[in-house]
Amino acid sequence: MSKSFFMVAPHSRTISGNDKIFAVNNAAQAMAKKIGSNHVVNASIGALMDDEGNLSILSTVIDILRSLPSEEFAAYAPIAGLPSFLEAVKKAAFKEFVPKGYIEAVATPGGSGAIRHTIRNYSKEGDDILTSDWYWGPYHTIAEEHNRNLKTYTLFDKNDKFHLSSFTEKVNAILEKQRNLVILLNSPAHNPTGYSLSDEEWKNVIDVLKTAAKNKDKKIILFVDLAYIDFAGENSRSFMKYFNNLPENILIIIGFSMSKGYTLYGMRSGAMIGISSNEEVAKEFKQINSFSNRGVWSNGTRPAMVVLTKIFENKELLEKVEAERKKLHDMLNERANAFLEEAKRVGLKVCPYKAGFFITIPCDDPERVCEELTKDAVFAVPLKKGIRFAVCSVSKEKCSKAPEKFVKAIKAVKK
């Protein structure tokens, strides 16, 4: 038998299989062709769909996009992003909760680009990156791509609250062996559980970081993933008050995306926003991440930048977008409530859900449970410790019927 032959460089030789989410979606679509989409529950898609399975969009956003002159589609954007877009990004991310400190922003292709730059520029090869044990799979992919190790703390304690002691333990353990610590924290409306930290929990997190930062040789970078914040309910930004005037060796980086809140998934537009009490650190943030833009993807999608700019320059347009988004938010809440109410009735355990696109069901052997679910034409995404159910893409009626099928599948696998 001949030896395997590789052309790729050794550091890029990690070969993974097909993306699980897309594989499950493909299987669901194949089943729908056989038995009809009305009989299939496709809970794999991480986008808001209407009850007929079509992508939900904010029509005002699309109308603005279509109204742009040809030059806005054809022209390059500046490497760091249009200045007007970067100001709009700050307004969209913070609203009235603008932190006190020096704030800079750099355009990125969605939230993924912001995560990439944060990991690449604020940690070194071989470093540990910290996130919760329930996390969005590409966190691991991006860390691995850059030769970093993704480590986790336990997200929930025995009372289904944020596990502060586990977080504290892991923060201190990593800082004992390395100088920089990058933390990826996805809240509010966490993917995949739908959990949102309370303001008190946020205060506790920041207090842990402040204590660790008393060692001035250590540098702490907290990346706050806001991908789903516009579907997290009122006062979802109040925790940002804890970002005021932090020690200079704590850098807050906000990951902003236009994918969910503006239904522009395919335009790949977002930004990273740096918040520091040190002006030089903020300037460095702008310079370094702009340089990385040039070295990786050069510049971002100009039309999407112009769309966000126009929305935040026109109060009437902003109000129309927010009114349309509220309708989608209400639809999402109805679906989630239907699932949760039925889950409670049939005794299905779920991770504590506050808001967002997904509900997660912890279970043993998620792969086998998902296989069993397909017998009832239910398609969901297996994770390491459970199953992600995308309420964003499933009608209220189907959401109300799914928990019983989960109970049935879990029992079948336990036999």
Backbone hydrogen bonds, N-H to C=O, Kabsch-Sander energy under -0.5 kcal/mol:
donor,donor_aa,acceptor,acceptor_aa,energy
12,S,9,A,-1.9
13,R,10,P,-1.5
15,I,13,R,-0.5
16,S,14,T,-0.6
23,A,19,D,-2.1
24,V,20,K,-2.6
25,N,21,I,-2.3
26,N,22,F,-2.3
27,A,23,A,-1.9
28,A,24,V,-2.4
29,Q,25,N,-2.4
30,A,26,N,-2.1
31,M,27,A,-2.1
32,A,28,A,-2.3
33,K,29,Q,-1.6
34,K,30,A,-1.0
35,I,31,M,-2.7
36,G,32,A,-2.0
39,H,36,G,-1.6
40,V,37,S,-1.4
41,V,377,A,-3.1
42,N,40,V,-0.7
43,A,41,V,-1.1
43,A,379,F,-2.6
47,A,45,I,-0.7
49,M,392,C,-2.3
50,D,54,N,-3.3
53,G,50,D,-2.1
56,S,48,L,-3.0
59,S,57,I,-0.9
61,V,58,L,-0.5
62,I,58,L,-1.9
63,D,59,S,-2.6
64,I,60,T,-2.2
65,L,61,V,-2.2
66,R,62,I,-2.6
67,S,63,D,-1.4
68,L,64,I,-0.6
68,L,65,L,-1.2
72,E,69,P,-1.4
73,F,69,P,-0.7
73,F,70,S,-1.1
74,A,70,S,-2.1
75,A,71,E,-2.5
81,G,78,P,-1.1
86,L,82,L,-2.3
87,E,83,P,-1.7
88,A,84,S,-2.0
89,V,85,F,-2.8
90,K,86,L,-1.5
91,K,87,E,-1.7
92,A,88,A,-2.7
93,A,89,V,-2.6
94,F,90,K,-2.6
95,K,90,K,-0.5
95,K,91,K,-1.8
97,F,94,F,-2.2
98,V,96,E,-0.5
101,G,99,P,-0.6
102,Y,276,S,-3.6
103,I,101,G,-0.5
104,E,274,G,-1.9
106,V,272,M,-2.2
107,A,80,A,-2.9
108,T,270,G,-2.1
110,G,108,T,-1.8
113,G,109,P,-1.0
114,A,110,G,-1.0
115,I,111,G,-2.2
116,R,112,S,-2.5
117,H,113,G,-2.3
118,T,114,A,-2.0
119,I,115,I,-2.5
120,R,116,R,-2.7
121,N,117,H,-2.9
122,Y,118,T,-1.6
123,S,119,I,-0.7
126,G,147,N,-3.3
127,D,124,K,-2.3
129,I,149,N,-3.3
130,L,182,V,-2.5
131,T,151,K,-2.1
133,D,153,Y,-1.9
135,Y,133,D,-0.6
139,Y,136,W,-2.2
140,H,137,G,-1.4
141,T,137,G,-1.3
142,I,138,P,-3.0
143,A,139,Y,-2.1
144,E,140,H,-3.0
145,E,141,T,-2.5
146,H,142,I,-1.1
146,H,143,A,-0.6
147,N,144,E,-1.9
148,R,143,A,-2.7
149,N,127,D,-2.9
150,L,148,R,-0.6
151,K,129,I,-3.7
151,K,149,N,-0.7
153,Y,131,T,-1.6
157,D,161,K,-2.6
160,D,157,D,-2.0
163,H,155,L,-2.2
164,L,162,F,-1.7
167,F,163,H,-2.2
168,T,164,L,-2.9
169,E,165,S,-2.4
170,K,166,S,-2.2
171,V,167,F,-2.4
172,N,168,T,-2.4
173,A,169,E,-2.1
174,I,170,K,-2.3
175,L,171,V,-2.1
176,E,172,N,-1.2
177,K,173,A,-0.6
177,K,174,I,-1.2
178,Q,174,I,-1.4
181,L,219,K,-2.4
182,V,128,D,-0.5
183,I,181,L,-0.5
183,I,221,I,-2.8
184,L,130,L,-3.0
185,L,183,I,-0.7
185,L,223,F,-3.1
186,N,184,L,-0.5
187,S,185,L,-0.9
187,S,225,D,-0.6
190,H,195,Y,-2.7
194,G,190,H,-3.1
202,W,198,S,-2.4
203,K,199,D,-2.5
204,N,200,E,-2.2
205,V,201,E,-2.2
206,I,202,W,-2.6
207,D,203,K,-2.5
208,V,204,N,-2.1
209,L,205,V,-1.9
210,K,206,I,-2.6
211,T,207,D,-2.3
212,A,208,V,-2.2
213,A,209,L,-2.0
214,K,211,T,-1.3
215,N,212,A,-1.3
216,K,214,K,-1.1
218,K,215,N,-2.1
219,K,179,R,-2.4
220,I,249,N,-2.9
221,I,181,L,-3.1
221,I,219,K,-0.5
222,L,220,I,-0.6
222,L,251,L,-2.3
223,F,183,I,-3.3
223,F,221,I,-0.7
224,V,222,L,-0.6
224,V,253,I,-3.1
225,D,185,L,-2.2
225,D,223,F,-0.7
226,L,224,V,-0.8
226,L,255,G,-2.0
229,I,226,L,-1.7
231,F,228,Y,-2.1
232,A,229,I,-1.7
236,S,233,G,-1.0
238,S,235,N,-1.1
240,M,237,R,-2.0
241,K,238,S,-1.4
242,Y,239,F,-2.0
243,F,240,M,-1.9
244,N,241,K,-1.1
245,N,100,K,-2.4
246,L,243,F,-0.6
250,I,247,P,-2.0
251,L,220,I,-2.8
252,I,250,I,-0.5
252,I,275,I,-2.0
253,I,222,L,-2.8
254,I,273,I,-3.0
255,G,224,V,-2.8
256,F,254,I,-0.7
256,F,271,A,-3.0
258,M,269,S,-2.6
262,Y,258,M,-0.8
263,T,260,K,-0.9
264,L,258,M,-1.5
265,Y,259,S,-0.5
267,M,264,L,-1.0
268,R,264,L,-0.6
268,R,265,Y,-1.0
270,G,108,T,-2.0
271,A,256,F,-2.4
272,M,106,V,-2.6
273,I,254,I,-2.2
274,G,104,E,-2.9
275,I,252,I,-2.7
276,S,102,Y,-2.2
279,E,277,S,-0.5
282,A,278,N,-1.8
283,K,279,E,-2.3
284,E,280,E,-2.6
285,F,281,V,-2.3
286,K,282,A,-1.9
287,Q,283,K,-2.4
288,I,284,E,-3.2
289,N,285,F,-2.0
290,S,286,K,-1.6
291,F,287,Q,-2.1
292,S,288,I,-2.0
293,N,289,N,-1.8
294,R,290,S,-1.8
295,G,291,F,-1.7
296,V,292,S,-1.3
296,V,293,N,-0.8
297,W,293,N,-1.3
298,S,293,N,-3.1
299,N,297,W,-1.6
302,R,300,G,-0.9
305,M,301,T,-1.5
306,V,302,R,-2.4
307,V,303,P,-2.2
308,L,304,A,-2.1
309,T,305,M,-2.1
310,K,306,V,-2.6
311,I,307,V,-2.1
312,F,308,L,-2.0
313,E,309,T,-0.9
314,N,310,K,-0.7
314,N,311,I,-0.6
318,L,311,I,-0.5
318,L,314,N,-2.4
319,E,315,K,-2.4
320,K,316,E,-2.0
321,V,317,L,-2.5
322,E,318,L,-2.5
323,A,319,E,-2.1
324,E,320,K,-2.3
325,R,321,V,-2.5
326,K,322,E,-1.9
327,K,323,A,-1.3
328,L,324,E,-1.5
329,H,325,R,-2.8
330,D,326,K,-2.9
331,M,327,K,-2.0
332,L,328,L,-2.4
333,N,329,H,-2.6
334,E,330,D,-2.3
335,R,331,M,-1.9
336,A,332,L,-2.5
337,N,333,N,-2.8
338,A,334,E,-2.0
339,F,335,R,-2.2
340,L,336,A,-2.8
341,E,337,N,-2.7
342,E,338,A,-1.7
343,A,339,F,-2.5
344,K,340,L,-2.2
345,R,341,E,-1.8
346,V,342,E,-2.3
347,G,343,A,-0.8
348,L,343,A,-2.8
349,K,347,G,-0.6
351,C,360,T,-2.9
354,K,194,G,-3.6
355,A,194,G,-2.4
356,G,231,F,-0.8
359,I,389,F,-2.4
361,I,387,I,-2.7
363,C,385,K,-1.6
369,V,365,D,-2.1
370,C,366,P,-2.6
371,E,367,E,-2.0
372,E,368,R,-2.3
373,L,369,V,-2.4
374,T,370,C,-1.5
375,K,371,E,-0.5
375,K,372,E,-1.3
376,D,373,L,-1.8
377,A,374,T,-1.6
378,V,373,L,-1.9
379,F,41,V,-3.2
379,F,377,A,-0.5
380,A,378,V,-0.5
381,V,388,R,-2.1
383,L,386,G,-3.5
387,I,361,I,-2.1
388,R,381,V,-3.0
389,F,359,I,-3.2
389,F,387,I,-0.5
390,A,43,A,-1.9
390,A,388,R,-0.5
391,V,357,F,-0.7
391,V,389,F,-1.3
392,C,357,F,-1.8
393,S,390,A,-1.4
394,V,391,V,-0.9
399,C,395,S,-2.6
400,S,396,K,-2.0
401,K,397,E,-0.7
401,K,398,K,-0.6
402,A,398,K,-1.5
405,K,401,K,-0.9
405,K,402,A,-0.6
406,F,402,A,-1.8
407,V,403,P,-2.4
408,K,404,E,-2.1
409,A,405,K,-2.3
410,I,406,F,-2.8
411,K,407,V,-2.2
412,A,408,K,-2.1
413,V,409,A,-2.0
414,K,410,I,-1.5
415,K,411,K,-1.0
